[in-house]
Amino acid sequence: GAGVSQSPSNKVTEKGKDVELRCDPISGHTALYWYRQSLGQGLEFLIYFQGNSAPDKSGLPSDRFSAERTGGSVSTLTIQRTQQEDSAVYLCASSLRGADNEQFFGPGTRLTVL
Amino acid sequence: RKEVEQDPGPFNVPEGATVAFNCTYSNSASQSFFWYRQDCRKEPKLLMSVYSSGNEDGRFTAQLNRASQYISLLIRDSKLSDSATYLCVSHRGNTPLVFGKGTRLSVIA
C-alpha cells in the first residue's frame, strides 16, 4: 500500500516568509510525528499526535513552529517568519498505534531558508 | 548528557567483516529499544527491535544489557549494501521515541 507522503519535496524560501509542509500518513495509522534533521545531525523530535489526545508539542523549538492534524489524518507543519537556522530536512512519520510501534517515515521536505 | 549516545564513526570495514556498534542510554525507565537504518539522503527505516533476550535476524544480532544500559548491534559478513547510518532508539511510556545521532558504516570492497 501507499507509504507516508510529504510535500513539497523541496522548498526554498526567503528569511521572514512563512512556510507550510504537508504530511499524508499511512491510512489507519493513529500516531503521527514530525522530526527535523540538519546536515550530519540526528533526528530532532518536534511534535507527536496520537489519536484524539492533545498533541505532545514538547519538541517545538519556538512559537514560530506549529502543527495541526485535521480529521486524524493529514498534518501540516507551519513555520512562521523563517530563519536561516530553520534550514533542515523535515521528516514526518506515522505508526499504527503508539510510539513504541514501528514508525514509517516519509521522504522528507528539504527546507532551505536564504 | 544526551539520552541516547552513539559513536558517530565512521566505521570503515572490508566486505565480509564482522562489525559491532554500541549505544548507551541514560534513562533507566526506558522500556523499548530499536535499531533504525538510514541510507544517505533517505528516510530512516526500522531494522530491528531489541529484546531483553537478544534477537537475531539473518546476519544481524541485537542485544540489550539493562544493567549497564547499553544496546548493541552486530553485523556479520558485511555487504556493500550494509553501508548506511545506524540509529539507536529508545522509548518509554507514552513519550516519543528518542533517536541517537547514528553511527556511520562504510563497507569497502
Backbone of each chain as ProteinMPNN parsed JSONL, in Angstrom:
{"seq_chain_A": "GAGVSQSPSNKVTEKGKDVELRCDPISGHTALYWYRQSLGQGLEFLIYFQGNSAPDKSGLPSDRFSAERTGGSVSTLTIQRTQQEDSAVYLCASSLRGADNEQFFGPGTRLTVL", "coords_chain_A": {"N_chain_A": [[0.829, -1.205, 0.0], [0.227, 2.378, -0.034], [2.786, 4.481, 1.163], [3.996, 6.805, 3.657], [3.536, 10.084, 2.641], [4.991, 13.198, 1.666], [4.849, 16.701, 1.133], [5.979, 19.945, -0.019], [8.675, 18.288, -1.836], [11.01, 19.663, -1.882], [11.772, 22.902, -0.677], [12.428, 26.217, -1.122], [12.923, 29.216, 0.449], [12.62, 32.683, 1.414], [14.21, 34.379, 4.065], [12.139, 35.206, 6.784], [9.722, 34.694, 5.575], [6.662, 32.749, 5.66], [6.169, 29.194, 5.867], [4.528, 26.185, 4.793], [4.36, 22.805, 5.466], [3.453, 19.6, 4.33], [1.997, 16.496, 5.379], [1.008, 13.262, 4.586], [-0.157, 10.603, 6.227], [0.156, 6.992, 6.6], [-2.78, 5.279, 5.795], [-5.092, 4.71, 8.371], [-3.248, 4.721, 10.397], [-2.795, 5.787, 13.664], [-1.047, 7.411, 14.995], [1.127, 10.182, 14.566], [4.095, 11.86, 13.659], [6.424, 14.557, 13.741], [9.68, 15.366, 12.743], [12.92, 16.953, 12.617], [15.896, 17.127, 10.709], [19.072, 18.163, 10.633], [21.97, 18.799, 8.558], [24.123, 16.1, 8.819], [23.338, 15.614, 11.386], [21.42, 14.122, 14.097], [18.024, 12.888, 14.407], [15.679, 15.259, 15.332], [13.135, 15.518, 17.535], [9.943, 16.991, 17.048], [7.012, 17.244, 17.236], [4.149, 15.306, 18.292], [1.339, 13.507, 17.458], [-1.326, 11.671, 18.733], [-3.996, 9.813, 18.109], [-6.993, 11.134, 19.359], [-5.947, 12.566, 21.382], [-4.436, 15.352, 23.132], [-1.835, 16.967, 21.369], [1.682, 16.21, 21.741], [3.759, 18.695, 22.176], [6.283, 19.185, 22.928], [8.748, 19.262, 21.67], [8.892, 21.374, 19.912], [10.796, 24.043, 18.683], [10.414, 26.797, 18.948], [7.918, 29.439, 19.28], [7.358, 30.019, 16.715], [6.878, 27.811, 15.34], [4.332, 25.531, 14.488], [1.804, 22.992, 14.426], [-0.782, 21.071, 12.948], [-3.305, 18.559, 12.88], [-5.636, 17.39, 10.846], [-8.812, 15.908, 11.045], [-7.759, 13.561, 11.993], [-5.931, 12.64, 10.177], [-4.3, 13.902, 7.655], [-1.501, 16.062, 8.153], [-0.211, 19.319, 8.88], [2.704, 21.184, 9.071], [3.662, 24.263, 10.181], [5.839, 26.935, 9.712], [6.535, 30.021, 10.866], [7.765, 33.221, 9.861], [10.395, 32.49, 8.868], [13.771, 31.498, 9.632], [17.308, 31.386, 8.938], [18.46, 29.309, 10.353], [16.455, 27.483, 10.413], [16.682, 25.885, 8.27], [16.692, 22.646, 7.075], [16.028, 19.085, 6.864], [12.745, 18.124, 6.996], [11.033, 15.643, 8.502], [8.321, 13.426, 8.417], [6.501, 10.966, 10.189], [4.536, 7.989, 10.644], [2.669, 5.771, 12.768], [1.053, 2.68, 13.582], [-0.18, 2.508, 16.097], [0.804, 3.535, 19.201], [3.879, 5.226, 20.219], [5.75, 3.192, 20.509], [5.399, 1.492, 18.479], [6.422, 0.37, 15.198], [7.743, 2.985, 13.304], [6.943, 4.576, 10.331], [8.52, 6.347, 7.925], [8.177, 9.318, 5.972], [9.513, 10.665, 2.842], [10.534, 13.125, 3.398], [10.816, 16.754, 3.584], [12.921, 19.009, 2.154], [14.019, 21.9, 3.425], [15.136, 25.065, 2.626], [16.305, 28.045, 3.762], [16.921, 31.185, 2.66]], "CA_chain_A": [[0.0, 0.0, 0.0], [0.945, 3.642, -0.092], [3.511, 4.841, 2.371], [3.842, 8.18, 4.096], [3.977, 11.025, 1.618], [5.198, 14.561, 2.137], [5.002, 17.693, 0.072], [6.758, 19.622, -1.212], [9.903, 17.553, -1.532], [11.998, 20.714, -1.655], [11.206, 24.241, -0.545], [13.387, 27.291, -0.911], [12.176, 30.403, 0.823], [13.427, 33.79, 1.911], [14.112, 34.657, 5.503], [10.998, 36.034, 7.158], [8.481, 34.181, 4.988], [6.046, 31.593, 6.298], [6.084, 28.005, 5.018], [3.681, 25.082, 5.243], [4.795, 21.496, 4.999], [2.316, 18.699, 4.45], [2.279, 15.071, 5.567], [-0.102, 12.313, 4.474], [0.308, 9.371, 6.858], [-0.443, 5.747, 6.11], [-4.18, 5.198, 6.187], [-5.344, 3.863, 9.535], [-2.268, 4.962, 11.455], [-3.347, 6.772, 14.596], [0.009, 8.273, 15.527], [1.869, 10.933, 13.552], [5.233, 12.543, 14.266], [7.284, 15.421, 12.935], [11.069, 15.496, 13.171], [13.772, 17.611, 11.645], [17.258, 16.6, 10.678], [20.037, 19.052, 9.992], [23.047, 18.065, 7.895], [25.04, 15.386, 9.69], [22.815, 15.541, 12.743], [20.381, 13.138, 14.346], [16.631, 13.308, 14.312], [15.213, 16.098, 16.427], [11.682, 15.409, 17.669], [9.225, 18.257, 17.074], [5.645, 17.151, 17.743], [3.603, 13.953, 18.221], [-0.109, 13.397, 17.545], [-1.796, 10.313, 18.989], [-5.449, 9.744, 18.14], [-7.696, 12.366, 19.705], [-5.293, 13.195, 22.53], [-3.728, 16.612, 22.87], [-0.504, 16.651, 20.844], [2.882, 16.472, 22.53], [4.462, 19.757, 21.438], [7.462, 19.499, 23.733], [9.945, 19.404, 20.863], [8.869, 22.552, 19.038], [11.902, 24.882, 19.156], [9.975, 28.154, 19.264], [6.497, 29.639, 18.966], [7.173, 30.212, 15.276], [6.531, 26.49, 14.816], [3.052, 24.979, 14.925], [1.353, 21.898, 13.574], [-2.129, 20.576, 13.199], [-3.66, 17.319, 12.2], [-7.069, 17.505, 10.589], [-9.555, 14.673, 10.839], [-6.959, 12.399, 12.363], [-5.163, 12.123, 9.041], [-3.271, 14.8, 7.118], [-0.938, 17.035, 9.083], [0.533, 20.44, 8.316], [3.658, 21.863, 9.946], [3.816, 25.647, 9.729], [6.928, 27.71, 10.303], [6.328, 31.445, 10.574], [8.95, 34.111, 9.896], [11.516, 31.545, 8.817], [15.144, 31.94, 9.862], [18.26, 30.521, 8.247], [18.701, 28.102, 11.146], [15.359, 26.532, 10.204], [17.032, 25.034, 7.12], [16.86, 21.254, 7.508], [15.04, 18.177, 6.278], [11.639, 17.892, 7.917], [10.541, 14.285, 8.279], [7.075, 13.018, 9.051], [6.381, 9.516, 10.337], [3.295, 7.549, 11.274], [2.683, 4.407, 13.279], [-0.304, 2.148, 13.712], [-0.705, 2.917, 17.398], [1.64, 4.473, 19.929], [5.251, 5.499, 19.816], [6.612, 2.019, 20.521], [5.183, 0.746, 17.231], [7.31, 0.753, 14.103], [7.42, 4.25, 12.653], [7.195, 4.611, 8.896], [8.873, 7.726, 7.613], [8.063, 9.854, 4.631], [10.801, 11.012, 2.242], [11.01, 14.396, 3.933], [10.832, 18.018, 2.845], [14.185, 19.725, 2.371], [13.739, 23.338, 3.503], [16.293, 25.961, 2.58], [15.937, 29.445, 4.01], [18.016, 32.024, 2.164]], "C_chain_A": [[0.853, 1.24, 0.0], [1.613, 3.902, 1.24], [3.17, 6.25, 2.789], [4.325, 9.092, 2.969], [4.075, 12.422, 2.223], [5.316, 15.488, 0.934], [5.217, 19.073, 0.673], [7.983, 18.805, -0.848], [11.045, 18.523, -1.245], [11.283, 22.052, -1.563], [12.332, 25.22, -0.273], [12.593, 28.546, -0.628], [13.135, 31.479, 1.318], [13.189, 33.976, 3.401], [12.923, 35.583, 5.769], [9.673, 35.564, 6.59], [7.959, 33.016, 5.818], [6.041, 30.423, 5.321], [5.143, 26.987, 5.654], [4.169, 23.792, 4.623], [3.674, 20.502, 5.283], [2.761, 17.257, 4.597], [0.983, 14.278, 5.443], [0.346, 10.979, 5.072], [-0.311, 8.146, 6.176], [-1.863, 5.653, 6.656], [-4.36, 4.241, 7.361], [-4.347, 4.03, 10.667], [-2.776, 6.08, 12.354], [-2.304, 7.765, 15.088], [0.79, 8.919, 14.383], [2.913, 11.786, 14.244], [5.872, 13.468, 13.242], [8.66, 15.479, 13.588], [11.771, 16.447, 12.202], [15.187, 17.081, 11.811], [18.131, 17.588, 9.92], [21.193, 18.221, 9.476], [23.976, 17.428, 8.922], [24.573, 15.239, 11.126], [21.768, 14.452, 12.867], [19.0, 13.728, 14.174], [16.243, 14.097, 15.554], [13.691, 16.038, 16.459], [11.056, 16.791, 17.739], [7.873, 18.121, 17.763], [5.085, 15.765, 17.449], [2.099, 14.032, 18.418], [-0.474, 11.933, 17.766], [-3.314, 10.347, 19.122], [-6.068, 11.101, 18.405], [-7.072, 13.083, 20.897], [-4.65, 14.509, 22.136], [-2.32, 16.278, 22.391], [0.601, 16.965, 21.845], [3.729, 17.45, 21.732], [5.823, 20.062, 22.054], [8.726, 19.723, 22.914], [9.974, 20.64, 19.968], [9.883, 23.568, 19.546], [11.498, 26.309, 19.495], [8.508, 28.297, 18.895], [6.273, 29.981, 17.496], [6.712, 28.903, 14.609], [5.172, 26.049, 15.362], [2.676, 23.856, 13.972], [-0.076, 21.556, 13.934], [-2.346, 19.297, 12.408], [-5.177, 17.297, 12.06], [-7.693, 16.133, 10.367], [-8.771, 13.422, 11.16], [-6.127, 11.845, 11.233], [-4.049, 13.09, 8.657], [-2.796, 15.78, 8.186], [-0.187, 18.117, 8.322], [1.434, 21.022, 9.392], [3.876, 23.256, 9.364], [4.974, 26.289, 10.469], [6.717, 29.154, 9.881], [7.657, 32.185, 10.658], [10.232, 33.274, 9.889], [12.86, 32.238, 9.007], [16.079, 30.966, 9.162], [18.509, 29.232, 9.03], [17.557, 27.098, 11.063], [15.654, 25.588, 9.032], [17.376, 23.635, 7.615], [15.943, 20.396, 6.641], [13.99, 17.905, 7.339], [10.988, 16.556, 7.552], [9.261, 14.055, 9.063], [7.074, 11.496, 9.142], [5.005, 9.196, 10.905], [3.464, 6.128, 11.78], [1.246, 3.986, 13.565], [-0.946, 2.584, 15.026], [0.29, 3.884, 18.02], [3.083, 4.482, 19.461], [6.148, 4.27, 19.841], [6.344, 1.094, 19.346], [6.189, 1.206, 16.181], [6.822, 2.046, 13.47], [7.838, 4.167, 11.193], [7.38, 6.071, 8.51], [8.534, 8.072, 6.171], [9.431, 10.256, 4.119], [11.348, 12.349, 2.704], [10.802, 15.572, 2.997], [12.134, 18.714, 3.187], [13.882, 21.223, 2.297], [15.045, 24.114, 3.515], [15.793, 27.38, 2.745], [17.127, 30.318, 3.637], [18.134, 33.324, 2.959]], "O_chain_A": [[2.08, 1.154, 0.031], [1.076, 3.584, 2.302], [2.18, 6.824, 2.335], [5.404, 8.884, 2.414], [3.35, 12.775, 3.153], [5.812, 15.109, -0.127], [4.704, 19.36, 1.755], [8.295, 18.649, 0.332], [11.939, 18.225, -0.453], [10.313, 22.304, -2.278], [13.09, 25.069, 0.685], [11.689, 28.9, -1.384], [14.304, 31.213, 1.601], [12.09, 33.751, 3.908], [12.726, 36.589, 5.089], [8.613, 35.98, 7.059], [8.699, 32.383, 6.572], [5.924, 30.613, 4.11], [4.984, 26.933, 6.874], [4.367, 23.7, 3.412], [3.031, 20.551, 6.332], [3.765, 16.84, 4.02], [-0.01, 14.579, 6.105], [1.165, 10.289, 4.464], [-1.173, 8.259, 5.305], [-2.109, 5.915, 7.834], [-3.855, 3.119, 7.352], [-4.572, 3.539, 11.773], [-3.137, 7.162, 11.891], [-2.653, 8.85, 15.552], [1.074, 8.283, 13.368], [2.648, 12.369, 15.295], [5.861, 13.198, 12.041], [8.79, 15.62, 14.804], [11.275, 16.711, 11.106], [15.604, 16.655, 12.887], [17.949, 17.815, 8.724], [21.383, 17.079, 9.894], [24.542, 18.109, 9.778], [25.329, 14.789, 11.987], [21.285, 13.924, 11.865], [18.834, 14.902, 13.843], [16.455, 13.652, 16.682], [13.032, 16.463, 15.51], [11.581, 17.673, 18.418], [7.609, 18.798, 18.757], [5.488, 15.119, 16.482], [1.628, 14.562, 19.425], [0.02, 11.055, 17.059], [-3.852, 10.843, 20.111], [-5.719, 12.093, 17.765], [-7.603, 14.089, 21.369], [-4.357, 14.751, 20.965], [-1.675, 15.393, 22.953], [0.473, 17.861, 22.68], [4.343, 17.079, 20.732], [6.441, 21.078, 21.737], [9.683, 20.315, 23.413], [10.991, 20.916, 19.333], [9.845, 23.93, 20.723], [12.191, 26.969, 20.269], [7.919, 27.406, 18.281], [5.139, 30.208, 17.075], [6.227, 28.899, 13.478], [4.901, 26.182, 16.555], [3.173, 23.786, 12.848], [-0.513, 21.729, 15.071], [-1.668, 19.011, 11.422], [-5.903, 17.198, 13.05], [-7.178, 15.311, 9.609], [-9.08, 12.342, 10.657], [-5.66, 10.708, 11.305], [-2.98, 13.091, 9.269], [-3.578, 16.26, 9.006], [0.394, 17.869, 7.265], [0.979, 21.319, 10.497], [4.232, 23.403, 8.194], [5.078, 26.198, 11.692], [6.718, 29.474, 8.692], [8.547, 31.818, 11.425], [11.045, 33.358, 10.81], [13.06, 33.385, 8.608], [15.684, 29.848, 8.83], [18.744, 28.18, 8.435], [17.668, 25.986, 11.579], [14.943, 24.602, 8.835], [18.246, 23.465, 8.47], [15.192, 20.899, 5.806], [14.316, 17.502, 8.455], [10.471, 16.372, 6.45], [9.144, 14.445, 10.225], [7.597, 10.819, 8.256], [4.385, 10.031, 11.564], [4.3, 5.375, 11.282], [0.356, 4.815, 13.76], [-2.111, 2.98, 15.058], [0.59, 4.929, 17.443], [3.455, 3.851, 18.472], [7.223, 4.299, 19.242], [6.971, 0.043, 19.217], [6.738, 2.304, 16.273], [5.644, 2.187, 13.141], [8.947, 3.74, 10.87], [6.51, 6.911, 8.741], [8.599, 7.229, 5.276], [10.411, 10.201, 4.862], [12.504, 12.674, 2.431], [10.634, 15.411, 1.789], [12.424, 18.979, 4.354], [13.534, 21.745, 1.238], [15.939, 23.845, 4.317], [14.965, 27.858, 1.969], [18.203, 30.206, 4.224], [19.005, 34.146, 2.673]]}, "seq_chain_B": "RKEVEQDPGPFNVPEGATVAFNCTYSNSASQSFFWYRQDCRKEPKLLMSVYSSGNEDGRFTAQLNRASQYISLLIRDSKLSDSATYLCVSHRGNTPLVFGKGTRLSVIA", "coords_chain_B": {"N_chain_B": [[23.823, 15.525, 29.425], [23.273, 13.466, 26.623], [20.299, 11.605, 25.96], [20.424, 9.256, 24.479], [23.297, 7.843, 23.307], [25.746, 7.496, 20.796], [28.63, 6.228, 19.116], [29.802, 8.186, 16.567], [31.288, 7.253, 14.419], [33.141, 7.414, 11.294], [32.768, 3.874, 10.727], [34.866, 1.985, 8.947], [34.913, -0.827, 7.103], [36.054, -3.922, 5.659], [34.446, -5.85, 3.07], [32.686, -8.715, 4.198], [33.589, -8.634, 6.763], [33.064, -8.643, 10.351], [31.194, -6.459, 12.297], [30.577, -4.339, 15.088], [28.327, -2.265, 16.857], [27.877, -0.11, 19.595], [25.545, 1.36, 21.877], [24.571, 3.699, 24.256], [22.202, 4.375, 26.834], [20.631, 6.813, 28.892], [18.405, 6.971, 30.525], [16.984, 5.056, 32.879], [14.394, 4.227, 32.911], [13.643, 3.644, 30.4], [11.997, 1.55, 28.091], [11.656, 0.171, 25.678], [13.555, -0.676, 22.787], [15.231, 0.044, 19.714], [16.735, -0.503, 16.506], [17.273, 1.586, 13.827], [17.784, 2.066, 10.338], [19.435, 4.31, 8.198], [19.826, 5.309, 4.998], [22.014, 7.232, 2.884], [20.769, 10.446, 2.451], [18.183, 9.565, 2.58], [15.061, 8.433, 4.099], [14.776, 7.253, 7.534], [14.537, 3.744, 8.326], [12.983, 1.016, 10.002], [15.152, -1.356, 11.321], [15.495, -3.445, 13.226], [13.836, -4.578, 16.213], [14.838, -4.523, 19.673], [15.207, -6.964, 21.973], [14.992, -8.06, 25.396], [16.019, -10.593, 25.674], [17.682, -10.748, 23.615], [18.004, -10.731, 20.055], [17.955, -12.106, 16.76], [18.392, -11.599, 13.322], [18.913, -12.942, 10.512], [21.953, -11.901, 9.33], [22.212, -10.076, 11.29], [22.432, -9.185, 14.692], [20.949, -8.206, 17.681], [21.393, -6.896, 20.927], [20.542, -6.356, 24.37], [21.574, -4.8, 27.301], [20.511, -4.309, 30.278], [21.495, -3.766, 32.815], [23.884, -2.406, 32.442], [22.99, -0.513, 30.797], [23.131, -0.457, 27.929], [22.909, -0.992, 24.391], [23.469, -3.193, 21.718], [24.533, -3.752, 18.327], [25.263, -6.207, 16.066], [26.832, -6.987, 13.087], [27.283, -9.468, 10.843], [29.458, -10.858, 8.301], [29.695, -8.6, 6.49], [28.13, -6.668, 3.942], [28.406, -4.719, 0.916], [26.057, -3.325, 0.611], [25.285, -2.86, 3.18], [26.239, -0.487, 3.976], [25.521, 2.451, 5.576], [23.815, 4.685, 7.854], [23.363, 3.878, 11.195], [20.85, 4.033, 13.492], [20.295, 4.301, 16.88], [17.636, 3.716, 19.093], [15.485, 4.684, 21.731], [12.684, 4.133, 23.954], [10.045, 5.088, 26.17], [7.147, 4.699, 28.168], [4.411, 6.76, 27.195], [5.756, 8.472, 25.558], [7.551, 10.243, 22.964], [9.718, 8.525, 20.608], [13.229, 8.368, 21.229], [15.932, 9.284, 19.439], [19.268, 8.308, 18.72], [22.243, 9.957, 17.428], [23.331, 8.458, 15.49], [25.418, 5.962, 13.913], [27.868, 5.811, 11.53], [28.419, 3.568, 8.918], [30.697, 2.247, 6.629], [31.109, -0.054, 4.191], [33.678, -1.608, 2.547], [34.821, -2.593, -0.652]], "CA_chain_B": [[24.146, 14.265, 28.765], [22.251, 13.03, 25.696], [19.608, 10.426, 26.451], [20.934, 8.115, 23.718], [24.598, 8.236, 22.754], [26.392, 6.54, 19.896], [29.872, 6.614, 18.452], [29.381, 8.573, 15.215], [32.083, 6.61, 13.382], [32.66, 6.25, 10.542], [33.393, 2.57, 10.773], [35.193, 1.54, 7.59], [35.263, -2.24, 7.226], [36.045, -4.629, 4.376], [33.376, -6.834, 2.862], [32.878, -9.979, 4.878], [33.998, -8.426, 8.16], [32.048, -8.519, 11.395], [31.313, -5.142, 12.932], [29.625, -4.174, 16.186], [28.095, -0.909, 17.353], [27.226, 0.003, 20.887], [24.764, 2.565, 22.111], [24.219, 3.77, 25.667], [21.047, 5.213, 27.143], [20.811, 7.356, 30.242], [17.182, 6.893, 31.312], [16.753, 3.665, 33.251], [12.974, 3.92, 32.709], [13.425, 3.27, 29.0], [11.397, 0.216, 28.076], [11.785, -0.478, 24.369], [14.72, -0.207, 22.043], [15.17, -0.309, 18.296], [17.756, -0.009, 15.574], [16.799, 2.035, 12.531], [18.841, 2.267, 9.362], [19.176, 5.451, 7.318], [20.739, 5.448, 3.874], [22.36, 8.623, 2.606], [19.733, 11.295, 1.881], [16.907, 8.836, 2.583], [14.426, 8.422, 5.397], [15.093, 6.086, 8.364], [13.636, 2.584, 8.284], [13.236, 0.092, 11.1], [15.986, -2.524, 11.048], [15.015, -4.476, 14.142], [13.589, -4.258, 17.613], [15.833, -5.121, 20.56], [14.51, -7.605, 23.079], [15.846, -8.35, 26.551], [16.656, -11.896, 25.467], [18.502, -10.668, 22.411], [17.336, -11.271, 18.889], [18.795, -12.279, 15.585], [17.67, -11.587, 12.051], [19.92, -13.185, 9.48], [23.323, -11.518, 9.7], [22.138, -9.025, 12.299], [22.085, -9.597, 16.059], [20.804, -7.071, 18.6], [21.355, -7.31, 22.324], [20.252, -5.321, 25.359], [22.13, -5.012, 28.633], [19.833, -3.298, 31.108], [22.322, -3.424, 33.975], [24.865, -1.414, 32.004], [22.253, 0.453, 29.98], [23.586, -0.304, 26.557], [22.348, -1.826, 23.338], [24.482, -3.448, 20.695], [24.135, -4.315, 17.034], [26.36, -6.941, 15.442], [26.588, -7.335, 11.681], [28.251, -10.468, 10.371], [29.619, -10.998, 6.857], [29.244, -7.305, 5.964], [27.946, -6.477, 2.497], [28.486, -3.316, 0.477], [24.734, -2.732, 0.808], [25.078, -2.528, 4.598], [26.73, 0.876, 4.196], [24.409, 3.303, 5.976], [23.91, 5.164, 9.233], [22.523, 3.055, 12.068], [20.31, 4.877, 14.55], [19.853, 3.614, 18.092], [16.409, 4.398, 19.51], [14.881, 4.197, 22.973], [11.304, 4.561, 24.163], [9.423, 4.789, 27.466], [5.8, 5.211, 28.392], [3.717, 7.289, 26.026], [6.569, 9.582, 25.071], [8.091, 9.97, 21.635], [10.992, 7.826, 20.509], [14.432, 9.184, 21.314], [16.903, 8.781, 18.465], [20.663, 8.719, 18.77], [22.685, 10.673, 16.227], [23.671, 7.478, 14.466], [26.781, 5.504, 13.653], [28.013, 5.623, 10.085], [29.167, 2.387, 8.494], [31.059, 2.107, 5.216], [31.681, -1.359, 3.865], [34.543, -1.343, 1.396], [35.111, -3.779, -1.453]], "C_chain_B": [[22.991, 13.867, 27.867], [21.616, 11.746, 26.221], [20.075, 9.16, 25.746], [22.226, 8.555, 23.046], [25.192, 7.107, 21.925], [27.711, 7.1, 19.419], [29.507, 6.965, 17.01], [30.119, 7.855, 14.093], [32.829, 7.659, 12.563], [33.454, 4.975, 10.848], [33.615, 2.148, 9.323], [35.674, 0.108, 7.668], [35.251, -2.886, 5.854], [34.835, -5.553, 4.289], [33.704, -8.118, 3.601], [33.255, -9.847, 6.341], [32.782, -8.451, 9.078], [32.267, -7.184, 12.098], [30.233, -5.029, 14.007], [29.544, -2.711, 16.59], [27.468, -1.001, 18.728], [26.506, 1.331, 20.99], [24.434, 2.563, 23.591], [23.016, 4.682, 25.852], [21.108, 5.613, 28.61], [19.583, 7.174, 31.127], [16.846, 5.433, 31.611], [15.285, 3.259, 33.094], [12.668, 3.541, 31.263], [13.002, 1.805, 28.93], [11.674, -0.542, 26.785], [12.95, 0.144, 23.623], [14.661, -0.743, 20.617], [16.453, 0.126, 17.621], [17.035, 0.351, 14.269], [18.013, 2.212, 11.636], [18.457, 3.451, 8.477], [20.235, 5.504, 6.244], [20.924, 6.932, 3.576], [21.212, 9.346, 1.902], [18.389, 10.565, 1.724], [16.308, 8.897, 3.985], [14.849, 7.196, 6.203], [14.053, 4.982, 8.169], [14.0, 1.64, 9.413], [14.062, -1.087, 10.622], [15.524, -3.682, 11.933], [14.725, -3.898, 15.517], [14.642, -4.969, 18.454], [15.108, -5.68, 21.762], [15.512, -7.946, 24.185], [16.63, -9.641, 26.36], [17.597, -11.873, 24.277], [17.737, -11.23, 21.23], [18.239, -11.199, 17.671], [17.912, -12.278, 14.35], [18.71, -11.723, 10.951], [21.305, -12.829, 9.994], [23.363, -10.504, 10.838], [21.714, -9.594, 13.656], [22.038, -8.354, 16.934], [20.734, -7.602, 20.017], [21.137, -6.099, 23.216], [20.866, -5.725, 26.683], [21.552, -3.935, 29.537], [20.709, -2.856, 32.285], [23.311, -2.319, 33.628], [24.259, -0.36, 31.098], [22.898, 0.659, 28.616], [22.931, -1.34, 25.669], [23.45, -2.038, 22.301], [23.835, -3.986, 19.424], [25.366, -4.941, 16.415], [25.957, -7.286, 14.018], [27.688, -8.293, 11.254], [28.311, -10.45, 8.853], [29.12, -9.742, 6.143], [29.177, -7.292, 4.445], [28.084, -4.998, 2.166], [27.17, -2.6, 0.768], [24.416, -2.425, 2.272], [25.545, -1.109, 4.905], [25.549, 1.813, 4.418], [24.74, 3.888, 7.34], [22.914, 4.378, 10.071], [22.146, 3.872, 13.303], [19.811, 4.011, 15.698], [18.683, 4.414, 18.665], [15.897, 3.803, 20.813], [13.485, 4.773, 23.125], [10.861, 4.219, 25.588], [8.044, 5.423, 27.52], [5.12, 5.643, 27.113], [4.448, 8.514, 25.497], [7.102, 9.244, 23.694], [9.383, 9.161, 21.707], [12.136, 8.829, 20.651], [15.485, 8.547, 20.416], [18.307, 9.237, 18.835], [21.049, 9.387, 17.458], [23.146, 9.721, 15.131], [25.141, 7.163, 14.395], [26.883, 5.202, 12.169], [28.91, 4.441, 9.791], [29.435, 2.472, 6.994], [31.703, 0.752, 5.033], [32.399, -1.215, 2.534], [34.852, -2.64, 0.669], [36.586, -4.143, -1.369]], "O_chain_B": [[21.837, 13.92, 28.294], [22.279, 10.912, 26.836], [20.115, 8.094, 26.361], [22.24, 9.532, 22.298], [25.145, 5.936, 22.3], [27.883, 8.316, 19.33], [28.957, 6.125, 16.298], [29.655, 7.838, 12.953], [33.131, 8.725, 13.1], [34.639, 5.014, 11.179], [32.659, 1.975, 8.566], [36.732, -0.157, 8.238], [34.513, -2.447, 4.971], [34.28, -5.978, 5.303], [34.855, -8.555, 3.629], [33.244, -10.832, 7.08], [31.641, -8.302, 8.642], [33.393, -6.832, 12.448], [29.128, -5.549, 13.858], [30.554, -2.01, 16.656], [26.632, -1.866, 18.988], [26.817, 2.29, 20.284], [24.054, 1.525, 24.133], [22.838, 5.647, 25.108], [21.576, 4.853, 29.458], [19.697, 7.216, 32.352], [16.474, 4.673, 30.717], [14.968, 2.07, 33.138], [11.541, 3.159, 30.947], [13.562, 0.942, 29.606], [11.898, -1.752, 26.801], [13.282, 1.316, 23.799], [14.124, -1.818, 20.351], [17.163, 1.009, 18.103], [16.302, -0.453, 13.694], [19.12, 2.472, 12.107], [17.306, 3.58, 8.06], [21.411, 5.719, 6.536], [20.108, 7.77, 3.961], [20.74, 8.889, 0.86], [17.578, 10.9, 0.861], [16.952, 9.348, 4.932], [15.245, 6.191, 5.615], [12.88, 5.234, 7.892], [15.174, 1.477, 9.745], [13.715, -1.74, 9.638], [15.204, -4.763, 11.439], [15.286, -2.881, 15.924], [15.268, -5.92, 17.987], [14.458, -4.935, 22.496], [16.708, -8.098, 23.94], [17.762, -9.767, 26.827], [18.238, -12.878, 23.97], [16.904, -12.121, 21.399], [19.14, -10.366, 17.568], [16.834, -12.873, 14.332], [19.308, -10.738, 10.518], [21.771, -13.395, 10.983], [24.441, -10.121, 11.293], [20.768, -10.375, 13.752], [22.967, -7.547, 16.933], [20.102, -8.625, 20.282], [21.497, -4.974, 22.869], [20.698, -6.857, 27.135], [22.033, -2.802, 29.564], [20.66, -1.698, 32.698], [23.544, -1.408, 34.423], [24.94, 0.576, 30.681], [23.174, 1.784, 28.201], [22.472, -2.392, 26.114], [24.261, -1.146, 22.053], [22.758, -4.581, 19.445], [26.394, -4.283, 16.256], [24.871, -7.814, 13.778], [28.873, -7.963, 11.3], [27.343, -10.077, 8.19], [28.232, -9.814, 5.295], [30.047, -7.83, 3.76], [27.902, -4.136, 3.026], [27.16, -1.422, 1.124], [23.397, -1.802, 2.57], [25.272, -0.589, 5.987], [24.683, 1.95, 3.554], [25.801, 3.624, 7.907], [21.752, 4.233, 9.691], [23.007, 4.336, 14.051], [19.004, 3.103, 15.502], [18.733, 5.643, 18.717], [15.875, 2.584, 20.988], [13.145, 5.778, 22.501], [11.253, 3.191, 26.139], [7.808, 6.513, 27.0], [5.232, 4.985, 26.078], [3.825, 9.475, 25.045], [7.104, 8.078, 23.298], [10.05, 9.123, 22.741], [12.022, 9.985, 20.245], [15.875, 7.397, 20.623], [18.521, 10.389, 19.214], [20.279, 9.383, 16.498], [23.33, 10.126, 13.983], [25.994, 7.971, 14.76], [26.09, 4.438, 11.619], [30.009, 4.32, 10.332], [28.533, 2.731, 6.198], [32.724, 0.448, 5.651], [31.829, -0.77, 1.539], [35.113, -3.666, 1.298], [37.017, -5.12, -1.982]]}, "name": "protein", "num_of_chains": 2, "seq": "GAGVSQSPSNKVTEKGKDVELRCDPISGHTALYWYRQSLGQGLEFLIYFQGNSAPDKSGLPSDRFSAERTGGSVSTLTIQRTQQEDSAVYLCASSLRGADNEQFFGPGTRLTVLRKEVEQDPGPFNVPEGATVAFNCTYSNSASQSFFWYRQDCRKEPKLLMSVYSSGNEDGRFTAQLNRASQYISLLIRDSKLSDSATYLCVSHRGNTPLVFGKGTRLSVIA"}
